[in-house]
Amino acid sequence: MKLKDGHSNRRTFLRRGLWGGLILSTFGGGLLAWPTRSTNITTKLKTLNTRTFSVLCAIAARVVPPYAQATSKQIAERVDALLSMTSPETLADINRLLILFDNAFFGLFFHGHFGAFSYLSAETQDRVLESWRDSHLLLRRSGYQALRKLCLAAHYGDPLSWNDIDYSGPRSTGGIFYNDSQWGTKAWRVKQIKESQK
Amino acid sequence: MTLLDQARQSSNVIDGSRINKNLELSADICVIGSGAGGAVAAHTLVTAGKDVLIVEEGGYFSHLDFSMNEAEVYPKLYQEGLQRATQDLGIAILQGRAVGGTTVVNWTTCFRTPEDVVDHWRTHHHVGGFKLADIIPHYEWIEDRLCMQKVPKEQMNPNNRKLFEGCKALGWQVDTIKRNVYACMNSGYCGMGCPYNAKRSMLVTLIPDAITSGARLLFRCRIDRLVENNNGIDHAEGTLLTTDGYHTRTETVRIKAKHFIVAGGAINSPALLLRSGINDHDRVGKRTFFHPSIVSVGLYDDPIEAYYGAPQSAASHHFSHRSENVGFFLEAAPLHPVLASTALPGFGFDHHENMKPFSHIAPHTALTIDGFHSDLPGGQVTLRPSGTPLINYPLTPALWESFRFAQKRLAQAQFASGAKSVMTLHDPPLVMRSPNNIADIDEQPFETCRIGVFSAHQMGGCGMGDNHQTAVVRSEDLRHHRLSNLYVMDGSVFPTSLGVNPQQSIYGLVRLMASRLVERIT
């Protein structure tokens, strides 16, 4: 079987994974740290640090819909809470990813924009997100998807966002529920037979 | 008061988050996990007079907790708050985590195991310990207890109806399915726990039955390891969790039992064995199967409202068998804002444009049938340094071929049922305006993290079989090949995927094997 365009196999995956790991350890380790546009943080962070929280705010501002009622800071706070349910290793990866995302040298190397993501113009930030999305490196594509999904989940979990998509939300149960306390009793069996005969 | 309410008030139920001392417990049988496998095993054993202790990591909820709001419910009811995925994020994994396990959040679809699958296990994986006929009485019992009924055609929601009509128009096999519901209000929120107590999950049926019959339940407790002694398990060690169910406390638990049944599902069961150093012949965690699935989104003029109505009521197995290629089956998937937003491609304005017709889109999915081809050996569960499961699943060329083929078939069916456009979940997506565009799918990149791939069915990882070098547990009783009092009774024992939604297969097989265990230890 031959596929027409680029397919992934174990070897290419490993090669990309190893290459990505090397990049992460080099650029993400703080060796080439770059100042991040800071965000005023008013709540106690559960999983992110002040720097990665600020980067996430900048990303959230581009990922959630332009008409969102929630601020990017509120989105980032929700993501911070969501991440508390993941493993310590995943959490560490997300923090490293956010530092990498904002790294000016990494940006220059991969998408030709020198400067921390949080300082770029909105239009340039969108081009950067696209470059992560379309990258040949699996690591960058997966990083983009991780951050994108977290921000969107945090946004659309809020009922205030539902109006925009014409979703009226769950219908009230009106307190109705199936009381199964009689299940299996003789009375229940008789009722079953009567209903099946209707 | 419901059966569940009665059970929750029982003194047999212990909330681990409220215990302020180290616990020492003992039982004849300790069942770790309370989902489709654990609940059935516990129920079968306790109703036969055995002393059973069930241990569950997740919380113990009732229909009153199921608010139908994804942001509130997913953290309570799903593994990792619905953020579980393979390491490269290539496959998003939907798996439950609560008393009742995934049965609390599944979409209620019930199938018996196909006969050809059991035949394949016998001929290719040395599964000689039972015949399908042995399971039939257990299927019948569970079908009655869980009120499994075929959905009447008129009750299909528009989402399922479109799939049904599309398949019919093309002459493909399609049928309505069985669901395990009673007095169902067709709210559409099965994936967030049934707010009407209508879904006959383990939470509201066999777990309450088991507790009423004398089983004890310790929830919000994570079993960290099983400790061996003389070719058996001596005891289990665990940690009590906080009320959110995610963070450990300093209080521990030690459980002595004559028999241990591991039933944490296809990811957590192998992870527990690996944490315990039980990995004879390096088989544990291997051959993990997901029914990796892609989605096609049809846009229709008429409202679909895929968030209301029974989430699944139709399925097509027309493409299950594709000789040397990987087969797949077709189902509809429900859609709610969080799930939809993470699945639909794009960001910012583009993403919003994809979300805008939310009430008019029909997501139909193709679930590939993994484990039957040499190029598709499945994934692997290993451990992170913290002991949590790390999941890898190489998406092989055979799978990509199947995805590409399936993507075309889904688009074909959606156009046949009146879709005005069809979108793939590539990022950026391919939007097809007419059937003439379907060939454009060939130009799309089918690569990891360029297209959304999902799994709602996890199987394998502790495969059964009669060859101790290739299988983890024996097929005659699901007992570990070396450890005389350790059993695995959940979906992890399947040597391949099933080609159908797995809950009923787990119920039936586990009830057979738990019945055999009752006979053996009586």
Contacts between the chains, C-beta under 8 A, distances in Angstrom:
chain1	res1	chain2	res2	distance
A	1	B	325	7.5
A	1	B	397	6.2
A	1	B	398	6.8
A	1	B	401	5.3
A	3	B	397	6.2
A	3	B	400	6.1
A	3	B	401	6.5
A	3	B	404	7.4
A	3	B	446	7.1
A	4	B	442	5.6
A	4	B	443	7.4
A	5	B	443	6.9
A	5	B	444	7.7
A	5	B	445	5.7
A	5	B	446	7.8
A	6	B	445	5.9
A	6	B	447	6.0
A	7	B	397	5.4
A	7	B	400	5.2
A	7	B	446	6.6
A	7	B	447	6.6
A	8	B	395	6.0
A	8	B	400	7.4
A	8	B	447	4.9
A	8	B	448	5.1
A	9	B	394	7.7
A	9	B	396	6.7
A	9	B	397	6.3
A	10	B	394	5.0
A	10	B	396	7.5
A	13	B	88	7.0
A	13	B	394	6.5
A	13	B	448	7.0
A	17	B	88	7.2
A	62	B	347	6.5
A	62	B	348	5.5
A	63	B	347	4.4
A	63	B	348	6.3
A	63	B	351	7.5
A	64	B	348	7.5
A	65	B	348	6.9
A	65	B	349	7.2
A	65	B	351	6.9
A	65	B	352	3.9
A	65	B	355	7.6
A	66	B	348	6.3
A	66	B	349	5.7
A	66	B	352	7.1
A	67	B	352	7.4
A	78	B	71	7.9
A	82	B	75	7.5
A	82	B	81	6.0
A	82	B	83	6.9
A	84	B	246	6.7
A	84	B	247	7.9
A	85	B	75	5.9
A	85	B	80	5.4
A	85	B	81	3.7
A	85	B	83	6.6
A	85	B	246	5.1
A	86	B	80	5.4
A	86	B	81	7.6
A	86	B	83	5.7
A	87	B	80	7.6
A	87	B	384	5.8
A	87	B	386	5.6
A	87	B	388	4.1
A	88	B	384	8.0
A	88	B	386	5.0
A	88	B	388	8.0
A	89	B	384	4.6
A	89	B	385	6.6
A	89	B	386	6.1
A	89	B	388	7.4
A	89	B	390	7.9
A	90	B	80	8.0
A	90	B	83	7.8
A	126	B	347	7.9
A	126	B	348	6.6
A	129	B	347	6.0
A	133	B	427	5.9
A	133	B	428	7.7
A	138	B	88	5.9
A	138	B	448	5.7
A	138	B	449	6.2
A	141	B	448	7.4
A	141	B	449	3.8
A	141	B	450	6.6
A	142	B	88	5.4
A	142	B	89	4.1
A	142	B	90	7.5
A	142	B	448	7.5
A	142	B	449	4.8
A	144	B	449	7.8
A	145	B	89	5.6
A	145	B	427	7.4
A	145	B	449	5.3
A	146	B	89	5.8
A	148	B	347	5.4
A	149	B	342	4.2
A	150	B	83	8.0
A	152	B	338	7.9
A	152	B	341	4.1
A	152	B	342	5.6
A	152	B	347	7.8
A	152	B	351	6.9
A	153	B	82	7.9
A	153	B	338	5.0
A	153	B	341	6.6
A	153	B	342	5.5
A	155	B	341	7.0
A	156	B	70	7.8
A	156	B	337	4.0
A	156	B	338	5.0
A	156	B	340	7.4
A	156	B	341	4.1
A	156	B	355	7.8
A	157	B	69	7.6
A	157	B	70	5.6
A	157	B	71	3.0
A	157	B	337	7.4
A	157	B	338	5.2
A	158	B	71	6.9
A	159	B	69	7.0
A	161	B	337	6.9
A	162	B	337	6.1
A	164	B	352	7.3
A	164	B	355	7.6
A	164	B	356	7.6
A	165	B	337	6.6
A	165	B	355	4.9
A	165	B	356	6.2
A	165	B	358	4.0
A	165	B	359	7.7
A	166	B	356	7.7
A	166	B	358	6.1
A	166	B	359	5.0
A	167	B	307	6.9
A	167	B	337	5.9
A	167	B	358	5.6
A	167	B	359	6.7
A	169	B	68	7.8
A	170	B	67	8.0
A	170	B	68	3.5
A	170	B	69	7.3
A	170	B	187	7.0
A	170	B	189	6.1
A	170	B	195	7.7
A	171	B	187	6.7
A	171	B	308	7.7
A	173	B	185	7.6
A	173	B	187	7.5
A	173	B	195	5.1
A	173	B	196	6.1
A	176	B	185	7.0
A	176	B	196	6.3
A	177	B	2	7.3
A	177	B	63	5.4
A	177	B	195	7.5
A	177	B	196	5.1
A	177	B	197	4.4
A	177	B	198	7.8
A	178	B	2	7.7
A	178	B	182	6.2
A	178	B	183	4.1
A	178	B	196	5.9
A	178	B	197	4.6
A	178	B	198	5.0
A	179	B	1	7.6
A	179	B	2	5.6
A	179	B	197	7.5
A	180	B	2	5.5
A	180	B	3	5.2
A	180	B	182	7.4
A	180	B	197	6.8
A	180	B	204	6.6
A	181	B	1	5.8
A	181	B	2	5.9
A	181	B	3	6.0
A	181	B	6	7.0
A	183	B	3	6.5
